[in-house]
Amino acid sequence: MIKVLMARAKQGYRTSAFPVEPPALSDRFVGAPVIGRPKCPPKCSKCVELCPMQCISRNTEKISIDIGKCIFCGKCAESCSPGILHFSKDYRMAVRKREELVLSGPVINLAEELNKEMKKLFGRSLKLRQVCAGGCNACEADVNVLNTLAWDLGRFGIQFVASPRHADGLLVTGPVTENMKLALKKTYEAVANPKLVIAVGACAISGGIYEGHSEANNGVQSIIPVDLFIPGCPPHPSTILDGLLRLMGRLKGDAREKINDSQPIPPVGDQLETRKKLIRSVIRS
Amino acid sequence: MFRGLIMSEKNYISIHNSEAFPVKSIPIVDIDDFRETVITEIERGKRLASFFGRPLNESAVCLTAVIADDKRGCLQILSTEVEKSYQSLTPDCSQANCFEREIAEQWGIVPLGHPWFKPLRFHHSYRKEYDAWERGLDEEILPAHTDFYQVSGDEVHEVAVGPVHAGVIEPGHFRFQCSGERVFHLEIALGFQHRGIERAIISGDKSKIPHYMETLAGDTTIGHSVAYAQAMEALSGCLVSGRAQILRGIMLELERMANHVGDIGALANDVAFLPTASYCGRLRGDYLNMTAMICGNRFGRNMVRPGGVMYNLDASLISQLSRKLEEVFSDTENAIGLMWDSPSAIGRFEDTGKISREIAEELGLVGVAARACGFERDVRFDFPTGIYCFSQIPVATFSTCDVFARAYVRGLEIQRSKSFICEQLETITGDDIFTVPGDSAPDMAVVSMLEGWRGEICHFAMTGADGNLLHYKVVDPSFHNWNGLAASMRNEEVSNFPICNKSFNLSYCGHDL
């Protein structure tokens, strides 16, 4: 017993102050992409060609990027001239409608809260059943981490429950493999109305890198309606929690401009040079 | 004995881990010799690291076996050609069980006399005219719709669980045959996570391949992407700088530490020893955050590419990392030590989920599960590549073959990985971290192995006449070990399943691909 108490003293209080304080992110964290004001140079489509996900399209003067497909590899930004496209350190990206994930400017319309009736039901207590439908266990791990004392999900009234019968909604990860399609539908049907569906990660939103595979579907929306989209590959825990809290109406406002470090990620050592080398090799091939 | 020696000398070639060799040098023997060689070699204590089929033409399929000789640190490869069926190896070599079912499912080749012949991932055959179970092209294939081993009698009942489980975990289907609380048999049906990655590597967009590797099993991002990088570097003759090798080693060990800490925490949670469970949950995140300090992503995405690594460390980051590691490791020792000091927690682990050494050997278990049965089996030691050629990590083993052994080996490995990372951070030299890899040589093949946190990761890559990938085969450690979990549940109580399961913590998507 004395050892347990001593360990308790050593381990200390470790629950993060999020959302009151911003989360501690790595200096190299790749957050939401920002498309700046300058026009793209004529005929330049380097980013479009480099993107392994084909999530960037070039319009007449500008580009748009679909962060519902993006896996945040950052290749596009490295090939780009300053000010046009860069990745910020902003972790907030969750939205309510699929089309809002296609960005053509600096602003993301972050998720709005549930309507009055739904908020009354779920705003203070949200029980979710998680369904992994082809997820690679990275999204699942970063959902799970919210249950640890570092994030203490319970303090927001959110809990992952063991049965869809106990749940207010589903949190789905993965592109929905053919072999999980039926199980997902049945789980959805087992949740009482009204219910919510939350798609976490690029795969769940659009099929991610498995888009077009005959073994998988192109995301949750192709099977059941989705109420909240949380992009990332995988999304950072703070991105997920931010989305959930916004949906419940417990976090408001678009304070995106206030985040003062939405600058391009500074190159460290020869990192930039290395990545340029890689990009040249990719262009060559 | 003498006959066997002579026969085997001409029946296979011996190669080393991550060493390219011409495809033509793989001997193609007839099926009888193939069977005899594989069965004899496995009986001698070697392991079947990989066994797969690839189509040669309209009608023939080439079967290739990769046999790991742990003692000599080399790999033996041989091939045979079959059309529709062949005499199954499984009755004489249990390690071939899942491999043969996989080959049957992918290419419609029937292993005659296979004792438990059923699909593995539940998809249509890749050769349209051939289906091992004679299912039609339009016939719907539903996962886990197949025979299950059944026990009947008074008081015998069946418990079915999944694919959707009670926790935040991947889908799989488990069938227990029980008498009261006692489990006679557990059968595991997977395939729910099948995303068709191996096919997409060959026929899909090349620029996606590194990302497929990173999501084969998302918790083993570094493991699988290093295995892929090693394979491609061998095929293109690309020399990777020492600094890049060191950085790969650091990342791989951080991945191991994060997952092992998480597993120990999960085990503590399942026996309701909450202090260790809570602390380890937080500490796992701290290790992931150290990975993110290096490459921006908690799972090591975008870090490893053929040719080297994408992110470097400067002096200030090295000192930050060292400081953080000391701090987090000290908390880890404290959190885990607390459980080792609690007889009530340890009592639940001891003698639970035992697999005998013989069964472990017969099934060809790898990684922590094998080392917990006393086998000194570790790719970092037996088949070292990269930094592990220069800096060796002592193999951690324990001999009680139970849940405790699997937890304790994890604890030892956390300590050794920590010493390794500290040593590397102190001595890291060089500047270059990336060499642009050239084109892959045509008609070459390579076996790339690596000790991921779960165990042996084995990738086989082969190029065609144009230098493009013609075949790619991934074997995740889980592929070998799922049957180990089933074996550990024999005569256990159903209520011990969670701790047995967590003591293995296998990958569903790594198995399903």
Interface residues (C-beta under 8 A of the other chain):
Chain A: K3 V4 A7 R8 K10 Q11 R14 A24 L25 S26 D27 R28 F29 V30 P52 M53 I71 F72 C73 G74 R129 Q130 V131 C132 A133 G134 G135 C136 N137 A138 C139 E140 A141 D142 V143 N144 V145 N147 T148 L149 A150 F160 A162 S163 P164 G174 P175 T177 E178 N179 M180 L182 A183 T187 G208 I209 Y210 H213 S214 E215 A216 C233 P234 H236 P237 I265 V268 G269 D270 Q271 T274 R275 K277 L278 R280 S281 V282 S285
Chain B: R121 F122 H123 L142 P143 P163 V164 A166 G167 V168 I169 E170 P171 G191 F192 Q193 H194 R195 G196 A200 D205 K206 S207 K208 H211 Y212 T215 L216 A217 G218 D219 T221 P275 S278 Y279 G281 R282 R284 G285 L288 N289 A292 M293 I294 C295 G296 N297 R298 F299 R301 N302 R305 G307 G308 M310 Y311 N312 L313 D314 L317 D331 N334 A335 L338 D341 D431 D432 I433 F434 V436 P437 S507 Y508 C509
